[in-house]
Amino acid sequence: MKASEFRELSVEELEVKAKELAEAFFNLKFQHATGQLDNTAQLRRTRKDIARVKTVLGEKQRAHED
């Protein structure tokens, strides 16, 4: 997903999305370690999506504090 798509979500939805992505990333790492992962680019995409969610979440939380 793009950062603009994440910005449309609420803080609660972003927290849920971050948890889902973290679980997906763990599963991808496990599949990669066991040799079952065919598309290793998914690891990089998921890791970047986690970073995007955390960035947008931080922006929203800082804006809420002001």
PDB file of N, H, CA, C and O in Angstrom:
ATOM      1  N   MET A   1       0.826  -1.184   0.000  1.00  0.00           N
ATOM      2  CA  MET A   1       0.000   0.000   0.000  1.00  0.00           C
ATOM      3  C   MET A   1       0.868   1.243   0.000  1.00  0.00           C
ATOM      4  O   MET A   1       2.032   1.213   0.399  1.00  0.00           O
ATOM      5  N   LYS A   2       0.286   2.317  -0.448  1.00  0.00           N
ATOM      6  H   LYS A   2      -0.659   2.341  -0.772  1.00  0.00           H
ATOM      7  CA  LYS A   2       0.989   3.586  -0.450  1.00  0.00           C
ATOM      8  C   LYS A   2       0.737   4.329   0.857  1.00  0.00           C
ATOM      9  O   LYS A   2      -0.245   4.069   1.553  1.00  0.00           O
ATOM     10  N   ALA A   3       1.630   5.249   1.178  1.00  0.00           N
ATOM     11  H   ALA A   3       2.427   5.460   0.613  1.00  0.00           H
ATOM     12  CA  ALA A   3       1.478   6.018   2.412  1.00  0.00           C
ATOM     13  C   ALA A   3       0.189   6.830   2.387  1.00  0.00           C
ATOM     14  O   ALA A   3      -0.437   7.027   3.429  1.00  0.00           O
ATOM     15  N   SER A   4      -0.215   7.303   1.215  1.00  0.00           N
ATOM     16  H   SER A   4       0.293   7.143   0.368  1.00  0.00           H
ATOM     17  CA  SER A   4      -1.454   8.078   1.126  1.00  0.00           C
ATOM     18  C   SER A   4      -2.663   7.224   1.501  1.00  0.00           C
ATOM     19  O   SER A   4      -3.624   7.732   2.078  1.00  0.00           O
ATOM     20  N   GLU A   5      -2.622   5.943   1.181  1.00  0.00           N
ATOM     21  H   GLU A   5      -1.840   5.530   0.713  1.00  0.00           H
ATOM     22  CA  GLU A   5      -3.703   5.040   1.553  1.00  0.00           C
ATOM     23  C   GLU A   5      -3.720   4.813   3.057  1.00  0.00           C
ATOM     24  O   GLU A   5      -4.789   4.688   3.655  1.00  0.00           O
ATOM     25  N   PHE A   6      -2.541   4.758   3.673  1.00  0.00           N
ATOM     26  H   PHE A   6      -1.672   4.859   3.187  1.00  0.00           H
ATOM     27  CA  PHE A   6      -2.461   4.590   5.121  1.00  0.00           C
ATOM     28  C   PHE A   6      -2.944   5.843   5.839  1.00  0.00           C
ATOM     29  O   PHE A   6      -3.521   5.749   6.922  1.00  0.00           O
ATOM     30  N   ARG A   7      -2.718   7.013   5.252  1.00  0.00           N
ATOM     31  H   ARG A   7      -2.250   7.089   4.372  1.00  0.00           H
ATOM     32  CA  ARG A   7      -3.135   8.262   5.889  1.00  0.00           C
ATOM     33  C   ARG A   7      -4.650   8.388   5.978  1.00  0.00           C
ATOM     34  O   ARG A   7      -5.154   9.157   6.798  1.00  0.00           O
ATOM     35  N   GLU A   8      -5.382   7.654   5.156  1.00  0.00           N
ATOM     36  H   GLU A   8      -4.973   7.030   4.490  1.00  0.00           H
ATOM     37  CA  GLU A   8      -6.836   7.695   5.185  1.00  0.00           C
ATOM     38  C   GLU A   8      -7.407   6.879   6.345  1.00  0.00           C
ATOM     39  O   GLU A   8      -8.582   7.026   6.679  1.00  0.00           O
ATOM     40  N   LEU A   9      -6.591   6.023   6.961  1.00  0.00           N
ATOM     41  H   LEU A   9      -5.636   5.904   6.689  1.00  0.00           H
ATOM     42  CA  LEU A   9      -7.052   5.164   8.045  1.00  0.00           C
ATOM     43  C   LEU A   9      -6.983   5.901   9.379  1.00  0.00           C
ATOM     44  O   LEU A   9      -6.217   6.851   9.534  1.00  0.00           O
ATOM     45  N   SER A  10      -7.790   5.454  10.338  1.00  0.00           N
ATOM     46  H   SER A  10      -8.412   4.682  10.212  1.00  0.00           H
ATOM     47  CA  SER A  10      -7.754   6.030  11.675  1.00  0.00           C
ATOM     48  C   SER A  10      -6.577   5.432  12.455  1.00  0.00           C
ATOM     49  O   SER A  10      -5.929   4.488  12.002  1.00  0.00           O
ATOM     50  N   VAL A  11      -6.322   5.995  13.619  1.00  0.00           N
ATOM     51  H   VAL A  11      -6.848   6.762  13.987  1.00  0.00           H
ATOM     52  CA  VAL A  11      -5.220   5.515  14.457  1.00  0.00           C
ATOM     53  C   VAL A  11      -5.451   4.058  14.860  1.00  0.00           C
ATOM     54  O   VAL A  11      -4.523   3.249  14.837  1.00  0.00           O
ATOM     55  N   GLU A  12      -6.690   3.727  15.230  1.00  0.00           N
ATOM     56  H   GLU A  12      -7.443   4.385  15.248  1.00  0.00           H
ATOM     57  CA  GLU A  12      -6.994   2.360  15.634  1.00  0.00           C
ATOM     58  C   GLU A  12      -6.788   1.385  14.476  1.00  0.00           C
ATOM     59  O   GLU A  12      -6.244   0.296  14.657  1.00  0.00           O
ATOM     60  N   GLU A  13      -7.230   1.790  13.288  1.00  0.00           N
ATOM     61  H   GLU A  13      -7.672   2.674  13.141  1.00  0.00           H
ATOM     62  CA  GLU A  13      -7.060   0.936  12.110  1.00  0.00           C
ATOM     63  C   GLU A  13      -5.580   0.755  11.772  1.00  0.00           C
ATOM     64  O   GLU A  13      -5.163  -0.320  11.342  1.00  0.00           O
ATOM     65  N   LEU A  14      -4.794   1.809  11.969  1.00  0.00           N
ATOM     66  H   LEU A  14      -5.133   2.682  12.318  1.00  0.00           H
ATOM     67  CA  LEU A  14      -3.359   1.717  11.707  1.00  0.00           C
ATOM     68  C   LEU A  14      -2.681   0.759  12.690  1.00  0.00           C
ATOM     69  O   LEU A  14      -1.793  -0.005  12.310  1.00  0.00           O
ATOM     70  N   GLU A  15      -3.102   0.805  13.946  1.00  0.00           N
ATOM     71  H   GLU A  15      -3.823   1.425  14.255  1.00  0.00           H
ATOM     72  CA  GLU A  15      -2.526  -0.099  14.935  1.00  0.00           C
ATOM     73  C   GLU A  15      -2.849  -1.552  14.593  1.00  0.00           C
ATOM     74  O   GLU A  15      -1.997  -2.430  14.733  1.00  0.00           O
ATOM     75  N   VAL A  16      -4.070  -1.802  14.150  1.00  0.00           N
ATOM     76  H   VAL A  16      -4.762  -1.089  14.036  1.00  0.00           H
ATOM     77  CA  VAL A  16      -4.463  -3.157  13.742  1.00  0.00           C
ATOM     78  C   VAL A  16      -3.661  -3.586  12.519  1.00  0.00           C
ATOM     79  O   VAL A  16      -3.190  -4.721  12.443  1.00  0.00           O
ATOM     80  N   LYS A  17      -3.509  -2.669  11.562  1.00  0.00           N
ATOM     81  H   LYS A  17      -3.892  -1.747  11.624  1.00  0.00           H
ATOM     82  CA  LYS A  17      -2.760  -2.968  10.335  1.00  0.00           C
ATOM     83  C   LYS A  17      -1.298  -3.277  10.663  1.00  0.00           C
ATOM     84  O   LYS A  17      -0.708  -4.185  10.078  1.00  0.00           O
ATOM     85  N   ALA A  18      -0.713  -2.522  11.599  1.00  0.00           N
ATOM     86  H   ALA A  18      -1.193  -1.784  12.075  1.00  0.00           H
ATOM     87  CA  ALA A  18       0.675  -2.761  11.990  1.00  0.00           C
ATOM     88  C   ALA A  18       0.822  -4.150  12.599  1.00  0.00           C
ATOM     89  O   ALA A  18       1.797  -4.850  12.326  1.00  0.00           O
ATOM     90  N   LYS A  19      -0.138  -4.547  13.419  1.00  0.00           N
ATOM     91  H   LYS A  19      -0.930  -3.978  13.641  1.00  0.00           H
ATOM     92  CA  LYS A  19      -0.087  -5.874  14.036  1.00  0.00           C
ATOM     93  C   LYS A  19      -0.221  -6.964  12.970  1.00  0.00           C
ATOM     94  O   LYS A  19       0.496  -7.963  13.009  1.00  0.00           O
ATOM     95  N   GLU A  20      -1.136  -6.771  12.024  1.00  0.00           N
ATOM     96  H   GLU A  20      -1.719  -5.959  11.993  1.00  0.00           H
ATOM     97  CA  GLU A  20      -1.322  -7.749  10.951  1.00  0.00           C
ATOM     98  C   GLU A  20      -0.061  -7.890  10.109  1.00  0.00           C
ATOM     99  O   GLU A  20       0.346  -8.999   9.762  1.00  0.00           O
ATOM    100  N   LEU A  21       0.556  -6.752   9.784  1.00  0.00           N
ATOM    101  H   LEU A  21       0.226  -5.851  10.066  1.00  0.00           H
ATOM    102  CA  LEU A  21       1.774  -6.786   8.967  1.00  0.00           C
ATOM    103  C   LEU A  21       2.927  -7.435   9.716  1.00  0.00           C
ATOM    104  O   LEU A  21       3.728  -8.151   9.115  1.00  0.00           O
ATOM    105  N   ALA A  22       3.021  -7.196  11.015  1.00  0.00           N
ATOM    106  H   ALA A  22       2.370  -6.615  11.503  1.00  0.00           H
ATOM    107  CA  ALA A  22       4.084  -7.820  11.811  1.00  0.00           C
ATOM    108  C   ALA A  22       3.920  -9.336  11.823  1.00  0.00           C
ATOM    109  O   ALA A  22       4.901 -10.072  11.709  1.00  0.00           O
ATOM    110  N   GLU A  23       2.682  -9.801  11.960  1.00  0.00           N
ATOM    111  H   GLU A  23       1.886  -9.203  12.052  1.00  0.00           H
ATOM    112  CA  GLU A  23       2.432 -11.240  11.925  1.00  0.00           C
ATOM    113  C   GLU A  23       2.750 -11.819  10.548  1.00  0.00           C
ATOM    114  O   GLU A  23       3.333 -12.897  10.437  1.00  0.00           O
ATOM    115  N   ALA A  24       2.358 -11.091   9.500  1.00  0.00           N
ATOM    116  H   ALA A  24       1.884 -10.215   9.590  1.00  0.00           H
ATOM    117  CA  ALA A  24       2.640 -11.549   8.140  1.00  0.00           C
ATOM    118  C   ALA A  24       4.145 -11.616   7.896  1.00  0.00           C
ATOM    119  O   ALA A  24       4.637 -12.554   7.268  1.00  0.00           O
ATOM    120  N   PHE A  25       4.880 -10.606   8.399  1.00  0.00           N
ATOM    121  H   PHE A  25       4.481  -9.844   8.909  1.00  0.00           H
ATOM    122  CA  PHE A  25       6.328 -10.578   8.227  1.00  0.00           C
ATOM    123  C   PHE A  25       6.981 -11.758   8.941  1.00  0.00           C
ATOM    124  O   PHE A  25       7.901 -12.380   8.409  1.00  0.00           O
ATOM    125  N   PHE A  26       6.502 -12.065  10.154  1.00  0.00           N
ATOM    126  H   PHE A  26       5.755 -11.560  10.586  1.00  0.00           H
ATOM    127  CA  PHE A  26       7.026 -13.215  10.885  1.00  0.00           C
ATOM    128  C   PHE A  26       6.811 -14.493  10.088  1.00  0.00           C
ATOM    129  O   PHE A  26       7.717 -15.316   9.960  1.00  0.00           O
ATOM    130  N   ASN A  27       5.605 -14.652   9.554  1.00  0.00           N
ATOM    131  H   ASN A  27       4.869 -13.983   9.658  1.00  0.00           H
ATOM    132  CA  ASN A  27       5.307 -15.857   8.773  1.00  0.00           C
ATOM    133  C   ASN A  27       6.170 -15.932   7.511  1.00  0.00           C
ATOM    134  O   ASN A  27       6.625 -17.012   7.133  1.00  0.00           O
ATOM    135  N   LEU A  28       6.391 -14.803   6.869  1.00  0.00           N
ATOM    136  H   LEU A  28       6.021 -13.926   7.176  1.00  0.00           H
ATOM    137  CA  LEU A  28       7.235 -14.784   5.678  1.00  0.00           C
ATOM    138  C   LEU A  28       8.670 -15.159   6.022  1.00  0.00           C
ATOM    139  O   LEU A  28       9.311 -15.912   5.289  1.00  0.00           O
ATOM    140  N   LYS A  29       9.175 -14.634   7.138  1.00  0.00           N
ATOM    141  H   LYS A  29       8.654 -14.022   7.733  1.00  0.00           H
ATOM    142  CA  LYS A  29      10.534 -14.987   7.560  1.00  0.00           C
ATOM    143  C   LYS A  29      10.633 -16.479   7.850  1.00  0.00           C
ATOM    144  O   LYS A  29      11.630 -17.119   7.514  1.00  0.00           O
ATOM    145  N   PHE A  30       9.610 -17.020   8.466  1.00  0.00           N
ATOM    146  H   PHE A  30       8.801 -16.499   8.739  1.00  0.00           H
ATOM    147  CA  PHE A  30       9.601 -18.452   8.784  1.00  0.00           C
ATOM    148  C   PHE A  30       9.586 -19.270   7.499  1.00  0.00           C
ATOM    149  O   PHE A  30      10.320 -20.251   7.379  1.00  0.00           O
ATOM    150  N   GLN A  31       8.755 -18.876   6.542  1.00  0.00           N
ATOM    151  H   GLN A  31       8.158 -18.079   6.639  1.00  0.00           H
ATOM    152  CA  GLN A  31       8.700 -19.585   5.258  1.00  0.00           C
ATOM    153  C   GLN A  31      10.036 -19.492   4.528  1.00  0.00           C
ATOM    154  O   GLN A  31      10.490 -20.460   3.917  1.00  0.00           O
ATOM    155  N   HIS A  32      10.661 -18.316   4.598  1.00  0.00           N
ATOM    156  H   HIS A  32      10.293 -17.530   5.095  1.00  0.00           H
ATOM    157  CA  HIS A  32      11.953 -18.127   3.935  1.00  0.00           C
ATOM    158  C   HIS A  32      13.020 -19.033   4.564  1.00  0.00           C
ATOM    159  O   HIS A  32      13.842 -19.623   3.862  1.00  0.00           O
ATOM    160  N   ALA A  33      12.991 -19.130   5.880  1.00  0.00           N
ATOM    161  H   ALA A  33      12.323 -18.651   6.450  1.00  0.00           H
ATOM    162  CA  ALA A  33      13.983 -19.945   6.583  1.00  0.00           C
ATOM    163  C   ALA A  33      13.815 -21.427   6.267  1.00  0.00           C
ATOM    164  O   ALA A  33      14.794 -22.173   6.239  1.00  0.00           O
ATOM    165  N   THR A  34      12.586 -21.851   6.031  1.00  0.00           N
ATOM    166  H   THR A  34      11.791 -21.245   6.054  1.00  0.00           H
ATOM    167  CA  THR A  34      12.345 -23.261   5.740  1.00  0.00           C
ATOM    168  C   THR A  34      12.394 -23.566   4.246  1.00  0.00           C
ATOM    169  O   THR A  34      12.227 -24.714   3.836  1.00  0.00           O
ATOM    170  N   GLY A  35      12.623 -22.539   3.438  1.00  0.00           N
ATOM    171  H   GLY A  35      12.759 -21.606   3.771  1.00  0.00           H
ATOM    172  CA  GLY A  35      12.742 -22.743   2.000  1.00  0.00           C
ATOM    173  C   GLY A  35      11.415 -22.840   1.273  1.00  0.00           C
ATOM    174  O   GLY A  35      11.378 -23.296   0.131  1.00  0.00           O
ATOM    175  N   GLN A  36      10.325 -22.424   1.903  1.00  0.00           N
ATOM    176  H   GLN A  36      10.356 -22.053   2.831  1.00  0.00           H
ATOM    177  CA  GLN A  36       9.012 -22.520   1.285  1.00  0.00           C
ATOM    178  C   GLN A  36       8.581 -21.231   0.587  1.00  0.00           C
ATOM    179  O   GLN A  36       7.567 -21.224  -0.110  1.00  0.00           O
ATOM    180  N   LEU A  37       9.324 -20.154   0.760  1.00  0.00           N
ATOM    181  H   LEU A  37      10.148 -20.160   1.326  1.00  0.00           H
ATOM    182  CA  LEU A  37       8.940 -18.871   0.190  1.00  0.00           C
ATOM    183  C   LEU A  37       9.463 -18.761  -1.242  1.00  0.00           C
ATOM    184  O   LEU A  37      10.670 -18.821  -1.478  1.00  0.00           O
ATOM    185  N   ASP A  38       8.546 -18.601  -2.188  1.00  0.00           N
ATOM    186  H   ASP A  38       7.566 -18.553  -1.996  1.00  0.00           H
ATOM    187  CA  ASP A  38       8.937 -18.492  -3.587  1.00  0.00           C
ATOM    188  C   ASP A  38       9.315 -17.064  -3.959  1.00  0.00           C
ATOM    189  O   ASP A  38      10.294 -16.846  -4.672  1.00  0.00           O
ATOM    190  N   ASN A  39       8.555 -16.101  -3.485  1.00  0.00           N
ATOM    191  H   ASN A  39       7.760 -16.277  -2.905  1.00  0.00           H
ATOM    192  CA  ASN A  39       8.774 -14.708  -3.844  1.00  0.00           C
ATOM    193  C   ASN A  39       9.388 -13.966  -2.657  1.00  0.00           C
ATOM    194  O   ASN A  39       8.675 -13.498  -1.769  1.00  0.00           O
ATOM    195  N   THR A  40      10.713 -13.864  -2.653  1.00  0.00           N
ATOM    196  H   THR A  40      11.292 -14.244  -3.374  1.00  0.00           H
ATOM    197  CA  THR A  40      11.393 -13.236  -1.520  1.00  0.00           C
ATOM    198  C   THR A  40      11.197 -11.722  -1.489  1.00  0.00           C
ATOM    199  O   THR A  40      11.510 -11.088  -0.481  1.00  0.00           O
ATOM    200  N   ALA A  41      10.690 -11.137  -2.557  1.00  0.00           N
ATOM    201  H   ALA A  41      10.436 -11.652  -3.375  1.00  0.00           H
ATOM    202  CA  ALA A  41      10.425  -9.699  -2.579  1.00  0.00           C
ATOM    203  C   ALA A  41       9.302  -9.333  -1.610  1.00  0.00           C
ATOM    204  O   ALA A  41       9.186  -8.177  -1.203  1.00  0.00           O
ATOM    205  N   GLN A  42       8.483 -10.303  -1.243  1.00  0.00           N
ATOM    206  H   GLN A  42       8.578 -11.242  -1.574  1.00  0.00           H
ATOM    207  CA  GLN A  42       7.409 -10.059  -0.274  1.00  0.00           C
ATOM    208  C   GLN A  42       7.979  -9.633   1.072  1.00  0.00           C
ATOM    209  O   GLN A  42       7.370  -8.825   1.773  1.00  0.00           O
ATOM    210  N   LEU A  43       9.126 -10.160   1.437  1.00  0.00           N
ATOM    211  H   LEU A  43       9.621 -10.817   0.867  1.00  0.00           H
ATOM    212  CA  LEU A  43       9.763  -9.773   2.693  1.00  0.00           C
ATOM    213  C   LEU A  43      10.048  -8.281   2.704  1.00  0.00           C
ATOM    214  O   LEU A  43       9.709  -7.585   3.661  1.00  0.00           O
ATOM    215  N   ARG A  44      10.659  -7.799   1.658  1.00  0.00           N
ATOM    216  H   ARG A  44      10.934  -8.365   0.881  1.00  0.00           H
ATOM    217  CA  ARG A  44      11.023  -6.387   1.569  1.00  0.00           C
ATOM    218  C   ARG A  44       9.780  -5.501   1.532  1.00  0.00           C
ATOM    219  O   ARG A  44       9.728  -4.468   2.200  1.00  0.00           O
ATOM    220  N   ARG A  45       8.773  -5.909   0.743  1.00  0.00           N
ATOM    221  H   ARG A  45       8.815  -6.748   0.200  1.00  0.00           H
ATOM    222  CA  ARG A  45       7.538  -5.135   0.636  1.00  0.00           C
ATOM    223  C   ARG A  45       6.831  -5.026   1.981  1.00  0.00           C
ATOM    224  O   ARG A  45       6.362  -3.954   2.364  1.00  0.00           O
ATOM    225  N   THR A  46       6.761  -6.140   2.689  1.00  0.00           N
ATOM    226  H   THR A  46       7.142  -7.011   2.378  1.00  0.00           H
ATOM    227  CA  THR A  46       6.080  -6.158   3.979  1.00  0.00           C
ATOM    228  C   THR A  46       6.832  -5.310   4.997  1.00  0.00           C
ATOM    229  O   THR A  46       6.220  -4.572   5.770  1.00  0.00           O
ATOM    230  N   ARG A  47       8.153  -5.416   4.995  1.00  0.00           N
ATOM    231  H   ARG A  47       8.650  -6.015   4.367  1.00  0.00           H
ATOM    232  CA  ARG A  47       8.959  -4.619   5.924  1.00  0.00           C
ATOM    233  C   ARG A  47       8.774  -3.129   5.666  1.00  0.00           C
ATOM    234  O   ARG A  47       8.693  -2.342   6.609  1.00  0.00           O
ATOM    235  N   LYS A  48       8.707  -2.736   4.405  1.00  0.00           N
ATOM    236  H   LYS A  48       8.773  -3.375   3.638  1.00  0.00           H
ATOM    237  CA  LYS A  48       8.508  -1.330   4.063  1.00  0.00           C
ATOM    238  C   LYS A  48       7.096  -0.860   4.416  1.00  0.00           C
ATOM    239  O   LYS A  48       6.903   0.282   4.833  1.00  0.00           O
ATOM    240  N   ASP A  49       6.113  -1.743   4.249  1.00  0.00           N
ATOM    241  H   ASP A  49       6.270  -2.671   3.911  1.00  0.00           H
ATOM    242  CA  ASP A  49       4.744  -1.392   4.641  1.00  0.00           C
ATOM    243  C   ASP A  49       4.657  -1.168   6.149  1.00  0.00           C
ATOM    244  O   ASP A  49       3.955  -0.265   6.603  1.00  0.00           O
ATOM    245  N   ILE A  50       5.362  -1.981   6.921  1.00  0.00           N
ATOM    246  H   ILE A  50       5.933  -2.715   6.553  1.00  0.00           H
ATOM    247  CA  ILE A  50       5.386  -1.796   8.372  1.00  0.00           C
ATOM    248  C   ILE A  50       5.982  -0.423   8.697  1.00  0.00           C
ATOM    249  O   ILE A  50       5.459   0.289   9.554  1.00  0.00           O
ATOM    250  N   ALA A  51       7.048  -0.055   8.032  1.00  0.00           N
ATOM    251  H   ALA A  51       7.473  -0.634   7.335  1.00  0.00           H
ATOM    252  CA  ALA A  51       7.672   1.246   8.267  1.00  0.00           C
ATOM    253  C   ALA A  51       6.721   2.379   7.884  1.00  0.00           C
ATOM    254  O   ALA A  51       6.642   3.385   8.589  1.00  0.00           O
ATOM    255  N   ARG A  52       6.003   2.224   6.780  1.00  0.00           N
ATOM    256  H   ARG A  52       6.067   1.407   6.207  1.00  0.00           H
ATOM    257  CA  ARG A  52       5.047   3.250   6.365  1.00  0.00           C
ATOM    258  C   ARG A  52       3.938   3.424   7.401  1.00  0.00           C
ATOM    259  O   ARG A  52       3.568   4.545   7.750  1.00  0.00           O
ATOM    260  N   VAL A  53       3.417   2.302   7.883  1.00  0.00           N
ATOM    261  H   VAL A  53       3.718   1.392   7.599  1.00  0.00           H
ATOM    262  CA  VAL A  53       2.339   2.368   8.882  1.00  0.00           C
ATOM    263  C   VAL A  53       2.841   3.057  10.146  1.00  0.00           C
ATOM    264  O   VAL A  53       2.156   3.917  10.699  1.00  0.00           O
ATOM    265  N   LYS A  54       4.030   2.683  10.601  1.00  0.00           N
ATOM    266  H   LYS A  54       4.586   1.984  10.152  1.00  0.00           H
ATOM    267  CA  LYS A  54       4.571   3.293  11.814  1.00  0.00           C
ATOM    268  C   LYS A  54       4.836   4.781  11.626  1.00  0.00           C
ATOM    269  O   LYS A  54       4.639   5.564  12.556  1.00  0.00           O
ATOM    270  N   THR A  55       5.274   5.179  10.450  1.00  0.00           N
ATOM    271  H   THR A  55       5.434   4.543   9.695  1.00  0.00           H
ATOM    272  CA  THR A  55       5.516   6.589  10.168  1.00  0.00           C
ATOM    273  C   THR A  55       4.216   7.376  10.209  1.00  0.00           C
ATOM    274  O   THR A  55       4.137   8.415  10.864  1.00  0.00           O
ATOM    275  N   VAL A  56       3.198   6.889   9.515  1.00  0.00           N
ATOM    276  H   VAL A  56       3.261   6.044   8.983  1.00  0.00           H
ATOM    277  CA  VAL A  56       1.908   7.575   9.483  1.00  0.00           C
ATOM    278  C   VAL A  56       1.283   7.591  10.871  1.00  0.00           C
ATOM    279  O   VAL A  56       0.687   8.591  11.271  1.00  0.00           O
ATOM    280  N   LEU A  57       1.413   6.500  11.602  1.00  0.00           N
ATOM    281  H   LEU A  57       1.897   5.688  11.277  1.00  0.00           H
ATOM    282  CA  LEU A  57       0.877   6.420  12.955  1.00  0.00           C
ATOM    283  C   LEU A  57       1.542   7.466  13.855  1.00  0.00           C
ATOM    284  O   LEU A  57       0.868   8.134  14.639  1.00  0.00           O
ATOM    285  N   GLY A  58       2.840   7.603  13.740  1.00  0.00           N
ATOM    286  H   GLY A  58       3.387   7.061  13.102  1.00  0.00           H
ATOM    287  CA  GLY A  58       3.563   8.619  14.504  1.00  0.00           C
ATOM    288  C   GLY A  58       3.130  10.024  14.131  1.00  0.00           C
ATOM    289  O   GLY A  58       2.979  10.878  15.005  1.00  0.00           O
ATOM    290  N   GLU A  59       2.930  10.274  12.841  1.00  0.00           N
ATOM    291  H   GLU A  59       3.053   9.580  12.132  1.00  0.00           H
ATOM    292  CA  GLU A  59       2.473  11.590  12.389  1.00  0.00           C
ATOM    293  C   GLU A  59       1.112  11.918  13.001  1.00  0.00           C
ATOM    294  O   GLU A  59       0.893  13.025  13.494  1.00  0.00           O
ATOM    295  N   LYS A  60       0.204  10.949  12.962  1.00  0.00           N
ATOM    296  H   LYS A  60       0.381  10.050  12.562  1.00  0.00           H
ATOM    297  CA  LYS A  60      -1.149  11.169  13.487  1.00  0.00           C
ATOM    298  C   LYS A  60      -1.124  11.380  14.998  1.00  0.00           C
ATOM    299  O   LYS A  60      -1.860  12.220  15.517  1.00  0.00           O
ATOM    300  N   GLN A  61      -0.296  10.638  15.698  1.00  0.00           N
ATOM    301  H   GLN A  61       0.302   9.956  15.277  1.00  0.00           H
ATOM    302  CA  GLN A  61      -0.224  10.772  17.144  1.00  0.00           C
ATOM    303  C   GLN A  61       0.387  12.122  17.532  1.00  0.00           C
ATOM    304  O   GLN A  61      -0.060  12.745  18.495  1.00  0.00           O
ATOM    305  N   ARG A  62       1.395  12.574  16.801  1.00  0.00           N
ATOM    306  H   ARG A  62       1.759  12.068  16.019  1.00  0.00           H
ATOM    307  CA  ARG A  62       1.986  13.887  17.086  1.00  0.00           C
ATOM    308  C   ARG A  62       1.002  15.003  16.782  1.00  0.00           C
ATOM    309  O   ARG A  62       0.945  15.996  17.507  1.00  0.00           O
ATOM    310  N   ALA A  63       0.224  14.847  15.710  1.00  0.00           N
ATOM    311  H   ALA A  63       0.270  14.040  15.121  1.00  0.00           H
ATOM    312  CA  ALA A  63      -0.761  15.857  15.370  1.00  0.00           C
ATOM    313  C   ALA A  63      -1.873  15.900  16.408  1.00  0.00           C
ATOM    314  O   ALA A  63      -2.428  16.963  16.686  1.00  0.00           O
ATOM    315  N   HIS A  64      -2.196  14.752  16.977  1.00  0.00           N
ATOM    316  H   HIS A  64      -1.746  13.888  16.750  1.00  0.00           H
ATOM    317  CA  HIS A  64      -3.244  14.670  17.983  1.00  0.00           C
ATOM    318  C   HIS A  64      -2.795  15.335  19.294  1.00  0.00           C
ATOM    319  O   HIS A  64      -3.621  15.885  20.022  1.00  0.00           O
ATOM    320  N   GLU A  65      -1.492  15.284  19.596  1.00  0.00           N
ATOM    321  H   GLU A  65      -0.821  14.836  19.005  1.00  0.00           H
ATOM    322  CA  GLU A  65      -0.953  15.874  20.818  1.00  0.00           C
ATOM    323  C   GLU A  65      -0.995  17.394  20.776  1.00  0.00           C
ATOM    324  O   GLU A  65      -1.159  18.042  21.810  1.00  0.00           O
ATOM    325  N   ASP A  66      -0.849  17.961  19.594  1.00  0.00           N
ATOM    326  H   ASP A  66      -0.715  17.434  18.754  1.00  0.00           H
ATOM    327  CA  ASP A  66      -0.805  19.437  19.480  1.00  0.00           C
ATOM    328  C   ASP A  66      -2.133  20.086  19.657  1.00  0.00           C
ATOM    329  O   ASP A  66      -2.236  21.311  19.585  1.00  0.00           O
TER     330      ASP A  66
END
